[in-house]
Amino acid sequence: MVKISQKKFKELNEQLKKTREDLEDLELYTQDLISFVPVAFCLLSGVKKIVNSNKAFENLVGYDLMEVSGTFLEKVILEKKEIRDLLDEASKKETIRNREFTLISKEKKEIPVSLSISTRRDIEGNLIGYFVGIVDITELKELQESLEKRVKERTKELQERIDELERFRKLTVGRELRMIELKEEIEKLKERLKEDKTE
C-alpha cells in the first residue's frame, strides 16, 4: 500500500474538487447551449430511445422531455419504418443530413421536417447514441407548393396563348391559301375572257 503525505492528499483532494467543479461548469454550459440553440434536437441512446432534448424540440413536438424520455423517436415521426431504417443507416455512415419526414405533434398536427442525424461514439468507437437535429420546413413546403401552383397557372396561360396563336396561324394561312386560290381563279377567268374575246 502506498502512503501519501497529508500535504499530497490535500493537493489531490483540491484537484479532485476543482475537476468536479469544472465538470459541473461544463455540464451547465452544455445544458445552457442546448437550451439556447433554436434548432430542435434530441439525443437518442444507443438503443434509439430519446434521453434528452432542447426546448425547441419540446416546442415543436408539443411534448416536454418527461413525456418523451425513454420512448423511441417513432413516437413523433409518421414514417415509422423509414426513421428506423435511417437510424440504422446513420450507425454505418456516421452522419446523414436533410432527410424529409413528417413529425406528428402531441396535438396530432402533421409538420414537414428535415432531419439530420449524427452518431455518438465512445473513446473506443462504440456506438453510444445519436444526435438528431430537426428543422420545421413548413414554410419552405408552402413556398414550394405556391411556386408549383404559379408555374402550373403560368404554363396553362402560356399554353392558351400558344393555342390562340396556332388558331390565328391556321386562320391566316387559310386566308392566304384562299387568296392564292382566288388569285389563280381570277387569272383563269382573265384567261378565259381573253380567249372569249379572241374568238
Backbone hydrogen bonds, N-H to C=O, Kabsch-Sander energy under -0.5 kcal/mol:
donor,donor_aa,acceptor,acceptor_aa,energy
9,F,5,S,-2.8
10,K,6,Q,-2.4
11,E,7,K,-2.3
12,L,8,K,-2.6
13,N,9,F,-2.3
14,E,10,K,-2.2
15,Q,11,E,-2.5
16,L,12,L,-2.6
17,K,13,N,-2.4
18,K,14,E,-2.7
19,T,15,Q,-2.7
20,R,16,L,-2.4
21,E,17,K,-2.3
22,D,18,K,-2.7
23,L,19,T,-2.4
24,E,20,R,-2.6
25,D,21,E,-2.8
26,L,22,D,-2.6
27,E,23,L,-2.4
28,L,24,E,-2.6
29,Y,25,D,-2.8
30,T,26,L,-2.7
31,Q,27,E,-2.4
32,D,28,L,-2.8
33,L,29,Y,-2.7
34,I,30,T,-2.7
35,S,31,Q,-2.5
36,F,32,D,-2.2
37,V,33,L,-2.2
40,A,134,I,-1.0
42,C,132,V,-2.1
43,L,52,N,-3.0
44,L,130,Y,-2.9
45,S,49,K,-3.0
46,G,128,I,-0.8
48,K,45,S,-1.9
50,I,71,T,-3.3
51,V,43,L,-3.2
52,N,43,L,-1.3
54,N,41,F,-1.8
58,E,54,N,-2.0
59,N,55,K,-2.9
60,L,56,A,-2.0
61,V,57,F,-2.8
62,G,58,E,-2.1
67,E,64,D,-1.3
68,V,64,D,-1.1
68,V,65,L,-0.5
69,S,65,L,-2.7
70,G,50,I,-3.6
71,T,68,V,-2.4
73,L,48,K,-0.9
75,K,72,F,-2.0
76,V,73,L,-2.0
77,I,74,E,-0.8
78,L,102,T,-3.3
80,K,78,L,-1.8
83,I,79,E,-2.0
84,R,80,K,-1.9
85,D,81,K,-2.7
86,L,82,E,-2.3
87,L,83,I,-2.2
88,D,84,R,-2.1
89,E,85,D,-2.5
90,A,86,L,-2.7
91,S,87,L,-1.8
92,K,88,D,-0.7
92,K,89,E,-1.1
93,K,89,E,-2.1
94,E,90,A,-2.5
95,T,93,K,-1.5
96,I,117,I,-3.0
99,R,115,L,-2.5
101,F,113,V,-2.5
103,L,101,F,-0.6
103,L,111,I,-3.2
104,I,76,V,-2.3
105,S,103,L,-0.6
105,S,109,K,-2.4
106,K,61,V,-2.8
108,K,105,S,-2.3
111,I,103,L,-2.9
111,I,109,K,-0.6
113,V,101,F,-2.8
114,S,135,V,-2.4
115,L,99,R,-3.2
116,S,133,G,-2.3
117,I,96,I,-2.9
118,S,131,F,-2.3
119,T,94,E,-2.4
120,R,129,G,-3.2
122,D,126,N,-2.2
125,G,122,D,-2.0
128,I,120,R,-3.2
129,G,120,R,-1.3
130,Y,44,L,-2.0
131,F,118,S,-3.5
132,V,42,C,-2.5
133,G,116,S,-3.0
134,I,40,A,-3.8
135,V,114,S,-2.3
137,I,112,P,-2.6
137,I,135,V,-0.5
141,K,137,I,-2.7
142,E,138,T,-2.7
143,L,139,E,-2.5
144,Q,140,L,-2.6
145,E,141,K,-2.9
146,S,142,E,-2.5
147,L,143,L,-2.8
148,E,144,Q,-2.6
149,K,145,E,-2.5
150,R,146,S,-2.6
151,V,147,L,-2.7
152,K,148,E,-2.4
153,E,149,K,-2.7
154,R,150,R,-2.8
155,T,151,V,-2.8
156,K,152,K,-2.6
157,E,153,E,-2.5
158,L,154,R,-2.8
159,Q,155,T,-2.6
160,E,156,K,-2.4
161,R,157,E,-2.2
162,I,158,L,-2.7
163,D,159,Q,-2.8
164,E,160,E,-2.4
165,L,161,R,-2.9
166,E,162,I,-2.5
167,R,163,D,-2.5
168,F,164,E,-2.6
169,R,165,L,-2.9
170,K,166,E,-2.7
171,L,167,R,-2.7
172,T,168,F,-3.2
173,V,169,R,-3.3
174,G,170,K,-2.8
175,R,171,L,-2.5
176,E,172,T,-2.8
177,L,173,V,-2.8
178,R,174,G,-2.5
179,M,175,R,-3.1
180,I,176,E,-2.6
181,E,177,L,-2.7
182,L,178,R,-2.9
183,K,179,M,-2.8
184,E,180,I,-2.6
185,E,181,E,-2.8
186,I,182,L,-3.0
187,E,183,K,-2.7
188,K,184,E,-2.6
189,L,185,E,-2.8
190,K,186,I,-2.9
191,E,187,E,-2.5
192,R,188,K,-2.7
193,L,189,L,-2.7
194,K,190,K,-2.7
195,E,191,E,-2.5
196,D,192,R,-2.8
197,K,193,L,-2.4
198,T,194,K,-2.1
199,E,195,E,-1.0
